[in-house]
Amino acid sequence: MKKLCESVGFIVFIQGVAGLLHEWTGWFRLWAVVRRLEFLSGYPVFVNIVLVVAGASVMVAADRLQE
């Protein structure tokens, strides 16, 4: 369970970072999932920051889980 939480947190974190890089530089066009979701189209930077924070939080919380 701990590895699953760490993996999910890492994927969410990477999606947020890739989305921010896409918004600021135009790179990682294929990795940026937020830009493909139409209901989030007005807030891409905010949503990507939330993804980075949420991913980091899940990874930190996974360290507290007992095996």
GROMACS elastic network, one bead per residue, 0.5 to 0.9 nm:
[ bonds ]
;  ai    aj funct       b0    kb
    1     4     6  0.50831   500
    1     5     6  0.62719   500
    1     6     6  0.86255   500
    1    62     6  0.84912   500
    1    65     6  0.82464   500
    1    66     6  0.89950   500
    1    67     6  0.75815   500
    2     5     6  0.52593   500
    2     6     6  0.62176   500
    2     7     6  0.86063   500
    2    62     6  0.55159   500
    2    63     6  0.73065   500
    2    64     6  0.87200   500
    2    65     6  0.62034   500
    2    66     6  0.75341   500
    2    67     6  0.67483   500
    3     6     6  0.50215   500
    3     7     6  0.60147   500
    3     8     6  0.85745   500
    3    62     6  0.77505   500
    4     7     6  0.50737   500
    4     8     6  0.61479   500
    4     9     6  0.84976   500
    4    62     6  0.86331   500
    5     8     6  0.51803   500
    5     9     6  0.60248   500
    5    10     6  0.84744   500
    5    58     6  0.66590   500
    5    59     6  0.67407   500
    5    61     6  0.82693   500
    5    62     6  0.56689   500
    6     9     6  0.51095   500
    6    10     6  0.60594   500
    6    11     6  0.86431   500
    6    55     6  0.88063   500
    6    58     6  0.68783   500
    6    60     6  0.81919   500
    6    61     6  0.85417   500
    6    62     6  0.57919   500
    6    63     6  0.80351   500
    7    10     6  0.50784   500
    7    11     6  0.62066   500
    7    12     6  0.86541   500
    7    59     6  0.79383   500
    8    11     6  0.51622   500
    8    12     6  0.62004   500
    8    13     6  0.85168   500
    8    55     6  0.75574   500
    8    58     6  0.77422   500
    8    59     6  0.80755   500
    9    12     6  0.51907   500
    9    13     6  0.60323   500
    9    14     6  0.85738   500
    9    54     6  0.73985   500
    9    56     6  0.63763   500
    9    57     6  0.74764   500
    9    59     6  0.50652   500
    9    60     6  0.86661   500
    9    62     6  0.84845   500
   10    13     6  0.50065   500
   10    14     6  0.60725   500
   10    15     6  0.85364   500
   10    55     6  0.59916   500
   10    56     6  0.74171   500
   10    58     6  0.82391   500
   10    59     6  0.67886   500
   11    14     6  0.51465   500
   11    15     6  0.61393   500
   11    16     6  0.86734   500
   11    55     6  0.73149   500
   12    15     6  0.51103   500
   12    16     6  0.63167   500
   12    17     6  0.87714   500
   12    51     6  0.58985   500
   12    52     6  0.68289   500
   12    54     6  0.72950   500
   12    56     6  0.83328   500
   12    58     6  0.89311   500
   13    16     6  0.52099   500
   13    17     6  0.63040   500
   13    18     6  0.86174   500
   13    48     6  0.88573   500
   13    51     6  0.59593   500
   13    53     6  0.72980   500
   13    54     6  0.71706   500
   13    56     6  0.62160   500
   13    59     6  0.89385   500
   14    17     6  0.50756   500
   14    18     6  0.59474   500
   14    19     6  0.83601   500
   14    31     6  0.88254   500
   14    51     6  0.84675   500
   14    52     6  0.73215   500
   14    55     6  0.79787   500
   15    18     6  0.51406   500
   15    19     6  0.59904   500
   15    20     6  0.85837   500
   15    31     6  0.67325   500
   15    32     6  0.63456   500
   15    33     6  0.69593   500
   15    34     6  0.82654   500
   15    48     6  0.75086   500
   15    51     6  0.70772   500
   15    52     6  0.76191   500
   15    55     6  0.88879   500
   16    19     6  0.50717   500
   16    20     6  0.62059   500
   16    21     6  0.86252   500
   16    32     6  0.78417   500
   16    33     6  0.87848   500
   16    34     6  0.84257   500
   16    45     6  0.89362   500
   16    47     6  0.77535   500
   16    49     6  0.62460   500
   16    50     6  0.74653   500
   16    53     6  0.84194   500
   16    55     6  0.81287   500
   17    20     6  0.51259   500
   17    21     6  0.61602   500
   17    22     6  0.85234   500
   17    32     6  0.87732   500
   17    48     6  0.69493   500
   17    49     6  0.78935   500
   17    51     6  0.81020   500
   17    52     6  0.63427   500
   18    21     6  0.50663   500
   18    22     6  0.60544   500
   18    23     6  0.86283   500
   18    27     6  0.78928   500
   18    28     6  0.58661   500
   18    29     6  0.82248   500
   18    31     6  0.61903   500
   18    32     6  0.57813   500
   18    33     6  0.87948   500
   18    48     6  0.83386   500
   19    23     6  0.62010   500
   19    24     6  0.86583   500
   19    27     6  0.87765   500
   19    28     6  0.73554   500
   19    29     6  0.80903   500
   19    31     6  0.72120   500
   19    33     6  0.72071   500
   19    34     6  0.68439   500
   19    35     6  0.78199   500
   19    44     6  0.76780   500
   19    45     6  0.76474   500
   19    47     6  0.88430   500
   19    48     6  0.57971   500
   19    49     6  0.87857   500
   20    23     6  0.50953   500
   20    24     6  0.61460   500
   20    25     6  0.83281   500
   20    32     6  0.82905   500
   20    44     6  0.80838   500
   20    45     6  0.62639   500
   20    48     6  0.59830   500
   20    49     6  0.74634   500
   21    24     6  0.52033   500
   21    25     6  0.55923   500
   21    26     6  0.67424   500
   21    27     6  0.60860   500
   21    28     6  0.68908   500
   21    32     6  0.87451   500
   22    25     6  0.54332   500
   22    28     6  0.54514   500
   22    29     6  0.60258   500
   22    31     6  0.85511   500
   22    32     6  0.67561   500
   23    26     6  0.58776   500
   23    27     6  0.79903   500
   23    32     6  0.89277   500
   23    44     6  0.76255   500
   23    45     6  0.70137   500
   24    27     6  0.82043   500
   24    45     6  0.89821   500
   25    28     6  0.88110   500
   26    29     6  0.67190   500
   27    30     6  0.85872   500
   27    31     6  0.89891   500
   28    31     6  0.52929   500
   28    32     6  0.63380   500
   29    32     6  0.56152   500
   29    33     6  0.86970   500
   29    35     6  0.88418   500
   30    33     6  0.76196   500
   31    34     6  0.89800   500
   32    35     6  0.60721   500
   32    36     6  0.75681   500
   33    36     6  0.54639   500
   33    37     6  0.70024   500
   34    37     6  0.54391   500
   34    38     6  0.82625   500
   34    40     6  0.66756   500
   34    41     6  0.74820   500
   34    44     6  0.64937   500
   34    47     6  0.74591   500
   34    48     6  0.73575   500
   35    38     6  0.71718   500
   35    40     6  0.73006   500
   35    41     6  0.61080   500
   35    44     6  0.67300   500
   36    40     6  0.83878   500
   36    41     6  0.78442   500
   37    40     6  0.56819   500
   37    41     6  0.65876   500
   38    41     6  0.50703   500
   38    42     6  0.83578   500
   39    42     6  0.75728   500
   39    43     6  0.89914   500
   40    43     6  0.57003   500
   40    44     6  0.64630   500
   40    47     6  0.75175   500
   41    44     6  0.59978   500
   42    45     6  0.89603   500
   43    46     6  0.54790   500
   43    47     6  0.60752   500
   43    48     6  0.85970   500
   44    47     6  0.52214   500
   44    48     6  0.60843   500
   44    49     6  0.86300   500
   45    48     6  0.51770   500
   45    49     6  0.62162   500
   45    50     6  0.86493   500
   46    49     6  0.51937   500
   46    50     6  0.62708   500
   46    51     6  0.87065   500
   47    50     6  0.50138   500
   47    51     6  0.62033   500
   47    52     6  0.87524   500
   48    52     6  0.62672   500
   48    53     6  0.86918   500
   49    52     6  0.51114   500
   49    53     6  0.62853   500
   49    54     6  0.85139   500
   50    53     6  0.51750   500
   50    54     6  0.59248   500
   50    55     6  0.84012   500
   51    54     6  0.50412   500
   51    55     6  0.58837   500
   51    56     6  0.84273   500
   52    55     6  0.52380   500
   52    56     6  0.61751   500
   52    57     6  0.85521   500
   53    56     6  0.51874   500
   53    57     6  0.60682   500
   53    58     6  0.86605   500
   54    58     6  0.61608   500
   54    59     6  0.86315   500
   55    58     6  0.51964   500
   55    59     6  0.62704   500
   55    60     6  0.86694   500
   56    59     6  0.51611   500
   56    60     6  0.62047   500
   56    61     6  0.85586   500
   57    60     6  0.51229   500
   57    61     6  0.60097   500
   57    62     6  0.84945   500
   58    62     6  0.60260   500
   58    63     6  0.87969   500
   59    62     6  0.50789   500
   59    63     6  0.67085   500
   60    63     6  0.53749   500
   60    64     6  0.71382   500
   61    64     6  0.53233   500
   61    65     6  0.69735   500
   62    65     6  0.53039   500
   62    66     6  0.86332   500
   63    66     6  0.79793   500
